Amino acid sequence: MKRILITLITCVAFVAVSQAQERKNAIGLRLGDSDGFGTEISYQRYLNTENRLEFDLGWRNNRNFDAYRLTALYQWVWNIEGGFNWYVGAGGGVGQVDFDDDIPGFDDDTETYIYAAGDIGIEYDFDFPLLLSLDFRPEIGFGDFNDDVDFDIALGVRYQF
């Protein structure tokens, strides 16, 4: 009876540990320049072990303008060794900027723009539910305010569940 109980406890613990390693979501912050938006709220959804979707929401409120932007990316993830992974992705987004008339060259106006984005980065997946990443995201904007190429480097800190 004692062996059956120990075997049962071992099997349950093994299943619990293996379930904990199959994390499907990550939520946290992406800390970077982000074309003047600063910190973004970031959500990742794993489609399988090699692909995921990432959604980032950034907003800015200051005396010259109010703005928000939403980025969506499809990413391919490859394991380097241990908890280190590298990834590349492509996607785009939409943003809106509401200008005050204090900025020279811009009237008190609102502009909605779209942009295309790429993504390349490296990340470390800890044994506990923490994911740290460093990525580079070039963006090409299509609008009056955002009509050029921007380069964004950011540190990601996410909780996995």
N, C-alpha and C positions, 0 to 999 in steps of 0.2 A: 504494500500500500504506500509505503514511504517513497519507493522508486517511482511509482505512478504519479504521485503528487509532485515530486521534484521534476519529472519529465514534463508534466503539464505546465508547471510554472516556467520552466525553461522555454517551452514552445510559445507560451503567451508573451514572454519577454522578448523572444526573437521576433515575433510578429510585430510587436509594438515598436521595436527598434527599426525594423525594416520599413514600417509605415512612416516613421519619423523622417527617414532619409528621402522619401518621395514627396518632397515639398512641391506644391503646384502654384503657389502664389507668393509674391513678395511686395511689400508696401513700405515706403519710406520717403526719404528726401534725396534730391539730386542737387548738390551744392556747387554752383558754378556761375559763370558770367551770364550765360543764356541770353545774349544780346540785350543786356540791361534788365532782365527779369529776375536775376538772382536765384533764389531757392525755388525749386519746383517740387510739388508733390508727385511722387512716382509710384506707379503700380505695374507689376509684371505678372503675366499669366503664362505659365508653361503649357504649351500644346503637347509636347513630348519631351524627351531628355535632350533633344538637339535643337528645338525651335521654341520660340516664345514671342509673345506680344508685349510691348511696353507702351504705357500711356502716361504722359507727363502733363501736369497742369501748373502753369506759372501765371502769376499776376503781379501787378505793380501799381501802387497808388502813391503819387507824390504831388507836389504843387504844380508841376508842369503838364503832367498827363496821367491818365488812368489807363491801364492796359491789362489784357489777359491773352493767353495763348494755350492751345491744346495741341500736343504732339502725339502722333501714333506711329510706332515703328514695329516692323517685323524683323526678328533677330535670329541668326544662326549661331549656335553655341557649340564650341569644341573644348574638350578637356585637354589641358596641357599636362598636368601631373598633380596628383592629390586633389586638393581643393581649388587649384588654379584653373581657370577657364579663360578663353578669349572668345570674343564674339564680334560679328559684323551685322549691320542691319541697314534697312532702307525704309523710308516712309515719308511722312509729311505732316502738315498741320495747318491750323487756321488761327488767326489772331485778330484782335481788335484794339485799336488805340484811340482814345478820346483826348485830343489836345486842348490845352488852354491857350488863349491868345498871347500869353507871355513869351512864347518861344518865337524868336525871329524866323521868318520864312514860313511859318505855319499859322493858319487861322484857327479860330476856335471851331474845330471840326472833328469828325469821327471817321476813321478809316478801318475797313476790314480787309485783311490780306491773307493770302495763302503762301505756303512755302514747301519746298521739297527738302528732305534731310537725309543724310547718311549717318552712320554710327559705327565706330570701331572702338573696342575697349578690352580691358583685362579686369578680371574679378577674382575674389577669393571667397569661397563658400566654406564658412567655419563649420565645425561639428555641431555647434549649437545654432539656433536659427538666425544667424547674422550673415549678410552678404555685403561685402565692400567692393566697390568698383571704381575704376578711373577710365573715363571715356572721352573721345574726341568726336564732336558732331559738327560737320560742315552743313550749312543751310543756304539755300538759294531762295530769296524772297521775290514775290511777284506783287508789287503794290507801290504806291508813291513813297510811303514811309520806309518800308522794308523792301528795297529793290536791288539789293546787291548780295554778295556772298559774305556770310558771317561764320566765324569759327568759334566754337564753344567747347571748352574743356571743363569737365565737372567730376566731382567726387560723389559717388552714390553710396548711401547708407540705408539698407533696407532690412526689414524684419521678414523672415520667411515663415509661411504657415501652409 
